Amino acid sequence: QVQLVESGGGLVQPGGSLRLSCAASGNSFSISTMGWYRQAPGKQRELVATITRGGSTNSAGSAKGRFTISRDNAKNTVYLQMNRLKPEDTAVYYCYAEYFMNPYWGQGTQVTVSS
């Protein structure tokens, strides 16, 4: 089993920055891909970015150039640095992890971009 604990969400003005963190419990060598998804009101959950244990990343078009995903394997923690935030980035952000090829999700953290 894996438990994911997210932190770092909140209210930020347009153009501002936030850093999300997600710490995973469980056997570190069995957690492969980690990442972030988001879900805005009335919309489906969508990919933000993922990162493999080896550091290979994949990100959605909306995130490229503004968001950076990183990972500390020793701490079983994945980060999402979000810069130049826009109102359309407002959503609940969910941490994701693959454990023995099974998906696990965090409880979500709210990010609101508003003036």
PAZAPA-4460 file (N, C-alpha, C; in steps of 0.05 Angstrom, whole numbers, plus 32768, in hexadecimal, padded with zeros to 4 digits):
% residues 115
    n_x    n_y    n_z   ca_x   ca_y   ca_z    c_x    c_y    c_z   seq   type   mol
   8011   7FE8   8000   8000   8000   8000   8011   8019   8000     1      Q     A
   8006   802E   7FF4   8014   8048   7FF3   8001   805D   7FFD     2      V     A
   800B   806F   800D   7FFC   8087   8015   800B   809F   800B     3      Q     A
   7FFB   80B2   8000   8007   80CA   7FF4   7FFC   80E2   8004     4      L     A
   800E   80F3   800D   8006   810A   801D   8010   8123   800E     5      V     A
   7FFD   8134   8005   8004   814C   7FF6   8005   8164   8008     6      E     A
   8014   8178   7FFF   8014   8192   800D   801C   81A7   7FF9     7      S     A
   8017   81C0   8001   8021   81D7   7FF1   800C   81E5   7FE1     8      G     A
   7FF3   81DC   7FE1   7FDF   81EB   7FD2   7FD7   8205   7FE0     9      G     A
   7FC6   8214   7FD3   7FBD   822D   7FDF   7FB3   8241   7FCB    10      G     A
   7FB0   8259   7FD4   7FA7   826F   7FC3   7FBF   8280   7FBA    11      L     A
   7FC0   8286   7FA0   7FD6   8296   7F96   7FCB   82A8   7F80    12      V     A
   7FD7   82BF   7F7D   7FCF   82D2   7F68   7FDA   82C9   7F4D    13      Q     A
   7FCC   82D1   7F38   7FD7   82CB   7F1D   7FF3   82D4   7F1A    14      P     A
   8004   82C3   7F0D   8020   82C9   7F0A   8031   82C0   7F21    15      G     A
   8024   82B6   7F36   8033   82AD   7F4D   803D   8290   7F4B    16      G     A
   8049   8286   7F60   8054   826B   7F61   804B   825C   7F79    17      S     A
   804A   8242   7F76   8045   822F   7F8C   8056   8217   7F87    18      L     A
   805D   8209   7F9D   806B   81F0   7F9C   805B   81DB   7FAB    19      R     A
   8053   81C6   7F9C   8045   81B0   7FA8   8058   819A   7FAF    20      L     A
   8053   818C   7FC5   8063   8175   7FCD   8051   815E   7FD2    21      S     A
   805B   8146   7FCE   804C   812D   7FD3   805F   8118   7FDE    22      C     A
   805B   8110   7FF6   806C   80FC   8002   805D   80E1   8002    23      A     A
   806B   80CD   7FF9   8060   80B2   7FF7   806C   809F   800C    24      A     A
   805A   808F   8018   8063   807A   8029   8067   8061   8019    25      S     A
   8072   804C   8024   8075   8033   8015   8092   802F   800D    26      G     A
   8097   8018   8002   80B2   8010   7FF9   80BB   8021   7FE2    27      N     A
   80D0   8031   7FE7   80D8   8045   7FD3   80E0   8038   7FB9    28      S     A
   80EA   8020   7FB9   80F3   8013   7FA0   80DB   8008   7F90    29      F     A
   80C4   8008   7F9C   80AD   7FFD   7F8E   809B   8013   7F83    30      S     A
   80A1   802C   7F89   8092   8043   7F7E   80A0   804C   7F65    31      I     A
   8093   8049   7F4E   809F   8050   7F35   8098   806C   7F2D    32      S     A
   8085   8070   7F1B   807D   808A   7F12   806E   8099   7F28    33      T     A
   8074   80B2   7F2C   8065   80C4   7F3D   805D   80DD   7F2C    34      M     A
   8049   80EB   7F36   8042   8102   7F26   802A   8112   7F32    35      G     A
   8020   8123   7F21   800A   8135   7F2A   7FF5   8136   7F14    36      W     A
   7FDC   8134   7F1D   7FC5   8139   7F0C   7FB5   814F   7F19    37      Y     A
   7FA2   815B   7F0A   7F91   816F   7F15   7F75   816D   7F0A    38      R     A
   7F62   8177   7F1A   7F46   8176   7F12   7F39   8191   7F19    39      Q     A
   7F30   819F   7F05   7F22   81B8   7F09   7F04   81B2   7F0B    40      A     A
   7EF5   81C4   7F18   7ED8   81C0   7F1A   7ECA   81BA   7F00    41      P     A
   7EBB   81A5   7EFE   7EAC   819F   7EE6   7EBD   8192   7ED0    42      G     A
   7ED6   818C   7ED6   7EE8   8181   7EC1   7EF3   8166   7ECA    43      K     A
   7EFD   8157   7EB7   7F0A   813D   7EBE   7F26   8142   7EC9    44      Q     A
   7F2F   812E   7ED8   7F4A   812F   7EE2   7F5D   812D   7ECA    45      R     A
   7F72   813E   7ECB   7F85   813E   7EB4   7FA2   813D   7EBE    46      E     A
   7FB3   8133   7EAD   7FCF   8131   7EB3   7FDC   814D   7EB5    47      L     A
   7FED   8150   7EC9   7FFE   8168   7ECB   801A   8160   7EC3    48      V     A
   8026   814E   7ED2   8041   8145   7ECC   8046   812B   7EDC    49      A     A
   8057   811A   7ED1   8061   8103   7EDF   807F   8101   7EDD    50      T     A
   808A   80F1   7EEE   80A7   80ED   7EEF   80AD   80D0   7EF7    51      I     A
   80BF   80C3   7EE8   80C6   80A8   7EEF   80DB   80A7   7F05    52      T     A
   80E0   8090   7F0F   80F5   808D   7F23   8110   8096   7F19    53      R     A
   8114   8092   7EFF   812E   809A   7EF3   812F   80B8   7EEB    54      G     A
   8118   80C6   7EEE   8119   80E3   7EE9   810D   80EB   7ECE    55      G     A
   8103   80D9   7EBF   80F6   80E0   7EA5   80DB   80ED   7EAB    56      S     A
   80D6   8103   7E9E   80BD   8112   7EA3   80AB   8113   7E8B    57      T     A
   8091   8116   7E91   807D   811A   7E7D   806A   812F   7E87    58      N     A
   8063   8143   7E77   8051   8158   7E81   803D   8160   7E6C    59      S     A
   8027   816A   7E75   8012   8174   7E63   801A   818E   7E57    60      A     A
   800E   8195   7E40   8015   81AD   7E33   8011   81C6   7E44    61      G     A
   7FFD   81C6   7E55   7FF7   81DD   7E66   800C   81E2   7E7B    62      S     A
   801B   81CD   7E81   802F   81CF   7E96   804B   81D6   7E8B    63      A     A
   8050   81D0   7E72   806A   81D3   7E67   8073   81F1   7E68    64      K     A
   808B   81F5   7E72   8096   820F   7E73   808F   821E   7E8D    65      G     A
   807B   8215   7E9B   8073   8222   7EB4   8076   8210   7ECD    66      R     A
   8071   81F6   7ECA   8072   81E4   7EE0   808A   81D1   7EDD    67      F     A
   8096   81CB   7EF4   80AD   81B9   7EF4   80A8   81A3   7F09    68      T     A
   80A9   818A   7F00   80A6   8174   7F12   80C2   8169   7F19    69      I     A
   80C5   8162   7F33   80DE   8156   7F3C   80D8   8141   7F51    70      S     A
   80ED   8133   7F58   80E8   811C   7F6A   8101   8117   7F7A    71      R     A
   80FD   8110   7F93   8112   8107   7FA5   810D   80EA   7FAD    72      D     A
   811A   80D8   7FA0   8115   80BB   7FA5   811B   80B3   7FC2    73      N     A
   812F   80BF   7FCD   8137   80B8   7FE9   8121   80C0   7FFC    74      A     A
   8112   80D5   7FF6   80FC   80DE   8007   80E1   80D4   7FFD    75      K     A
   80E0   80C6   7FE7   80C7   80BD   7FDB   80B4   80D5   7FD7    76      N     A
   80BF   80EB   7FCE   80AF   8103   7FCC   80B1   810E   7FAF    77      T     A
   809A   8118   7FA6   8099   8124   7F8B   8090   8141   7F8F    78      V     A
   809B   8153   7F80   8095   816F   7F82   808A   817A   7F67    79      Y     A
   807B   818F   7F69   8072   819D   7F51   8075   81BB   7F56    80      L     A
   8089   81C7   7F49   808D   81E3   7F4A   807D   81F0   7F34    81      Q     A
   806A   8201   7F3D   8058   820E   7F2A   805E   822C   7F29    82      M     A
   8065   8236   7F12   806C   8253   7F0F   8058   825F   7EFB    83      N     A
   8057   827A   7EFC   8046   8289   7EE9   802A   827D   7EE9    84      R     A
   801E   8279   7F00   8004   826C   7F02   7FEE   827E   7EF6    85      L     A
   7FDB   8270   7EEA   7FC4   827D   7EDD   7FAA   8275   7EEB    86      K     A
   7F95   8285   7EE8   7F7B   827D   7EF4   7F72   8262   7EEA    87      P     A
   7F78   825A   7ED2   7F70   8240   7EC8   7F7F   8229   7ED4    88      E     A
   7F94   822F   7EE4   7FA2   821A   7EF2   7F93   8212   7F0C    89      D     A
   7F7E   8221   7F13   7F6E   821B   7F2B   7F62   81FF   7F29    90      T     A
   7F68   81EE   7F3D   7F5F   81D3   7F3D   7F67   81C5   7F57    91      A     A
   7F5D   81AD   7F5B   7F67   819C   7F6F   7F7E   818C   7F62    92      V     A
   7F95   818C   7F6E   7FAC   817E   7F64   7FB0   8165   7F74    93      Y     A
   7FB2   814E   7F65   7FB5   8134   7F71   7FD0   8128   7F6B    94      Y     A
   7FDC   811E   7F80   7FF5   810F   7F7D   7FEF   80F3   7F74    95      C     A
   8001   80E8   7F64   7FFD   80CD   7F59   8017   80BD   7F5C    96      Y     A
   8013   80A3   7F61   802A   8092   7F63   8023   8076   7F59    97      A     A
   8036   8069   7F4C   8033   804E   7F44   8042   803C   7F56    98      E     A
   8035   8028   7F61   8041   8015   7F75   803B   7FF9   7F6B    99      Y     A
   8050   7FEB   7F63   804C   7FD0   7F57   8037   7FD2   7F41   100      F     A
   8039   7FE7   7F30   8028   7FEC   7F19   800B   7FF2   7F21   101      M     A
   8005   7FF7   7F3A   7FEB   8000   7F43   7FEB   801E   7F48   102      N     A
   7FD6   802C   7F40   7FD5   8049   7F44   7FCB   8050   7F60   103      P     A
   7FD7   8064   7F6C   7FCE   806F   7F86   7FCC   808D   7F83   104      Y     A
   7FB9   8098   7F92   7FB3   80B5   7F91   7FB4   80C1   7FAD   105      W     A
   7FBC   80DA   7FAD   7FBA   80EA   7FC6   7F9E   80F5   7FC9   106      G     A
   7F9A   8103   7FDF   7F7F   810E   7FE5   7F7A   8127   7FD5   107      Q     A
   7F8E   8133   7FCA   7F8B   814C   7FBB   7F90   8165   7FCB   108      G     A
   7F9B   8179   7FBD   7FA0   8192   7FCA   7F96   81A8   7FB7   109      T     A
   7F87   81BB   7FC3   7F7B   81D0   7FB3   7F8F   81E6   7FAC   110      Q     A
   7F90   81ED   7F92   7F9F   8204   7F88   7F8C   8217   7F7C   111      V     A
   7F8B   822F   7F86   7F7A   8244   7F7C   7F8A   825C   7F73   112      T     A
   7F87   8263   7F59   7F96   827A   7F4E   7F81   8290   7F49   113      V     A
   7F83   82A5   7F59   7F6F   82BA   7F57   7F7A   82D4   7F63   114      S     A
   7F72   82EA   7F58   7F7A   8304   7F63   7F65   830E   7F77   115      S     A
***
